[in-house]
Amino acid sequence: MAREPVEITELRRALGERLATFRKAADITQGQLATAAYVDRTTVSHVEKGRARADEAFWQTADQLTESGGQLVAAYRQLETTKRECEADVRANELAAIRAKADGLRSTPLTGWGMSPAGLDDEMAAIELARRVAASDVGDETLTRLELAFDELATAYPVTPPAELLVRLRHHLAYISTLMDGRMTLSERKRLVVVGGWLSLLAATVHVDLNRSAAATARLRTAASLAQQAGHDEVRAWCFETEAWRVLTEGNYRRALELSRAAQELAPSGSSVAIQATAQEGRAWARLRQPRETYSAIERVTKLVSPLERPDHPEHHYRYDPDKSVAYVATTLAWAGDPAAERYAREVIARLEPSEGSGKWPRRVAAANLDLALALLVTNRLDEACAAALQAMLSGRVVPSNHWRAAEVVKAVETRQLPEARDLREAYEELRRGEPDASAPNELEC
């Protein structure tokens, strides 16, 4: 039987953990659930640990019994959808790999095949050993293309809808999975593991954008595992930084602080991830309303960024663009309630819209408008705040993981009972309806 993809295993485990949480919260025993679902208690135990599978009827019963509000059924269906997509990708890439291997065999000379080492002299035995060590089903060209593909996907990240980018990422990851069982040299295997780690990391980031927390966690675990095997601290640090952002969007600011510090400890000195993890720490402090620590983090980011030159491809998600620090300061100050955020947010918008076009940085412009709205609310410039928030929401570039930021503005406007509140609420609800994953929970009900 084919090995189940790690992503599916992790999703199944996460679904089991979710079931256990809802069951315990409802004060229901495993035995009671087993009776209602017409299975034995051992099956329920295995399902909660991710070791056993259950059909939709089981999950519907569990959902109703635990009063989870459709969360269990939705998570189960997401698992099944992801499973089908992975299976289709694996089948397609296995076929492509075997065809490529067949083409290689057609052009491979048969000289030396089937020869017994005992019948060779020492010189021929050494040559044969070297040939076998160097034998590979992967090769430098394939690895180089995969590395270039990752760079292209990371560069496409700011302008490509997350759901669309995820399809391309799954395709490449499925192909890498088929290559893992092939012959390759040690150096080739390390390169394959590293590029697999980078692609898994980017896939996790896209899942975060789509509010698919369980899938994001699964991808991050895979990326961290591959990075650990390859001894690649940069990817490991990015895993911590990405998880810090994920938990921050869920309101777990203390955990975000811990993860951002863990990322900084692993990050190579002066690297992009070292800067981004420091910025993430500042955001967490801002959400915790700790001004001294917030401004300290901003100063550290500024110091780290000051010697940097603009990279050739500033759109690349994992190459820190010095201009990004302005957007970071705008967000951090806005969250800290500092009116100075207005100046930074306006600078981001002015810099990107007329010169480079918001088409190059659409998400950054949308986020800057939300930051501007928060800053203007602090100074009671309410009309301008509503206009900025509305522009962000109507841009279509506020990803699901950032909907809570729009919700903050809507809630603040509604609290003040402003006439613009109705238009903002309608725009926000339209934004929510456009989520690719309609079953995802709303982080900030308002």
Number of C-alpha atoms within 10 A of each C-alpha: 3 4 6 11 14 13 23 18 17 21 26 26 21 22 24 23 16 17 23 21 15 19 22 12 12 13 11 14 13 18 16 16 20 19 11 13 18 11 14 15 17 13 17 26 17 15 20 23 17 18 14 15 14 13 8 14 11 18 21 17 18 22 20 13 17 21 15 18 10 15 20 24 22 18 21 20 15 19 22 16 12 17 18 12 15 20 15 14 19 22 14 14 21 17 13 14 18 12 12 12 14 12 11 11 11 9 8 9 8 9 7 9 8 7 10 9 13 8 9 12 9 11 8 13 15 13 11 17 12 11 11 13 13 15 13 15 17 20 15 12 9 14 17 14 11 21 19 13 17 20 19 14 21 21 18 16 21 19 17 16 17 20 16 10 18 21 13 13 20 19 17 20 22 22 21 21 17 17 19 15 9 13 17 20 16 11 10 18 20 18 18 24 23 22 26 26 29 25 26 28 25 28 28 29 26 25 25 26 22 24 28 22 21 23 25 28 23 24 28 27 21 21 28 24 16 23 25 16 13 17 13 18 17 19 28 27 26 28 31 25 29 28 24 27 26 24 19 19 22 16 17 16 21 17 16 28 24 15 24 31 21 18 30 23 14 18 25 14 12 12 16 21 28 26 24 26 29 23 25 28 29 31 30 31 25 25 21 18 14 13 17 10 17 23 18 13 22 22 16 14 22 17 12 19 20 10 10 13 10 12 12 9 13 15 19 19 18 18 18 23 19 20 14 15 21 19 22 26 26 30 27 27 27 29 22 24 20 17 18 15 28 23 14 23 29 18 15 23 21 15 15 18 15 9 8 11 14 18 12 15 18 21 22 22 28 26 27 29 29 32 32 30 31 33 27 23 20 15 13 11 13 18 15 14 24 26 16 21 27 25 18 24 24 15 13 15 21 23 24 26 23 19 21 21 20 27 22 17 26 25 17 15 22 17 11 10 11 13 11 16 19 14 13 25 20 13 20 22 13 14 20 18 11 13 17 15 16 14 16 18 12 16 17 15 9 14
